[in-house]
Amino acid sequence: MAARKQWSDLSERTRKLLIIGAVAEGILRLAALIDIKRRPASQIRGRKWIWASLVAVVSSAGMVPISYFVFGRRAGTRDTQAAGHKREA
């Protein structure tokens, strides 16, 4: 069995890629959690608490937050989208 590599054993390039990946996943998670908090439950497929739990807990290399943005959000109707904006005359 091969020994696990330590952080110090990794090349500088590999360390940078790991840090960039971790930051990107953190940003995706934060964006998804903020969207879940602010979006009405009627605009989310499934229960908000389930999506929030999955996004916050599951380590997925960014796949759970991306899945939420692609599959978890419902397209808003014209009335709900227009409610937040003033209509131009």
URCORHU-V112145 format. One record per residue. N is the residue number from 1. RES is the residue in one letter. SS is DSSP state (a for helix, b for strand, c for the rest). PHI is phi in radians with two decimals (* if undefined). OMEGA is omega in radians with two decimals (999 if undefined). Layout:
# URCORHU-V112145
N;RES;SS;PHI;OMEGA
N;RES;SS;PHI;OMEGA
This chain:
# URCORHU-V112145
1;M;c;*;-3.13
2;A;c;-1.34;3.11
3;A;c;-1.28;3.10
4;R;c;-1.22;3.12
5;K;c;-1.35;3.04
6;Q;c;-1.56;3.10
7;W;a;-0.96;-3.11
8;S;a;-1.19;3.11
9;D;a;-1.39;-3.09
10;L;c;-1.39;3.10
11;S;c;-1.27;3.13
12;E;a;-1.04;3.14
13;R;a;-1.10;-3.14
14;T;a;-1.14;3.10
15;R;a;-1.05;-3.14
16;K;a;-1.08;3.12
17;L;a;-1.08;3.11
18;L;a;-1.12;3.13
19;I;a;-1.15;3.12
20;I;a;-1.07;3.11
21;G;a;-1.10;3.14
22;A;a;-1.16;3.11
23;V;a;-1.13;3.13
24;A;a;-1.07;3.12
25;E;a;-1.12;3.11
26;G;a;-1.08;3.12
27;I;a;-1.15;3.10
28;L;a;-1.05;3.13
29;R;a;-1.07;-3.13
30;L;a;-1.08;3.12
31;A;a;-1.07;3.13
32;A;a;-1.15;-3.14
33;L;a;-1.14;3.09
34;I;a;-1.12;3.13
35;D;a;-1.11;3.12
36;I;a;-1.09;-3.12
37;K;a;-1.13;-3.03
38;R;a;-1.48;-3.05
39;R;c;-1.39;3.07
40;P;c;-1.08;-3.11
41;A;a;-1.02;-3.13
42;S;a;-1.18;-3.14
43;Q;a;-1.76;3.13
44;I;b;-2.11;3.06
45;R;c;-1.36;-3.10
46;G;c;1.57;-3.10
47;R;c;-1.56;-3.12
48;K;a;-1.04;-3.06
49;W;a;-1.17;3.10
50;I;a;-1.21;3.11
51;W;a;-1.06;-3.13
52;A;a;-1.07;3.12
53;S;a;-1.11;3.14
54;L;a;-1.09;-3.12
55;V;a;-1.10;-3.06
56;A;a;-1.34;-2.96
57;V;a;-1.79;-3.00
58;V;c;-1.34;3.07
59;S;c;-1.49;-2.95
60;S;c;-2.38;-3.07
61;A;c;0.96;3.07
62;G;c;1.52;-3.05
63;M;a;-1.25;-3.14
64;V;a;-1.20;3.08
65;P;a;-1.06;3.11
66;I;a;-1.13;3.09
67;S;a;-1.07;3.10
68;Y;a;-1.07;-3.11
69;F;a;-1.13;-3.10
70;V;a;-1.47;-3.01
71;F;a;-1.90;-3.00
72;G;a;-1.47;-3.11
73;R;b;-1.71;3.06
74;R;c;-1.53;3.03
75;A;c;-1.25;-3.12
76;G;c;-1.24;3.07
77;T;c;-1.33;-3.14
78;R;a;-1.03;-3.09
79;D;a;-1.15;-3.11
80;T;a;-1.29;3.10
81;Q;a;-1.26;-3.10
82;A;a;-1.31;-3.09
83;A;a;-1.09;-3.11
84;G;c;-1.50;-3.10
85;H;c;-2.17;3.05
86;K;c;-1.34;3.11
87;R;c;-1.40;3.10
88;E;c;-1.49;-3.12
89;A;c;-1.54;999
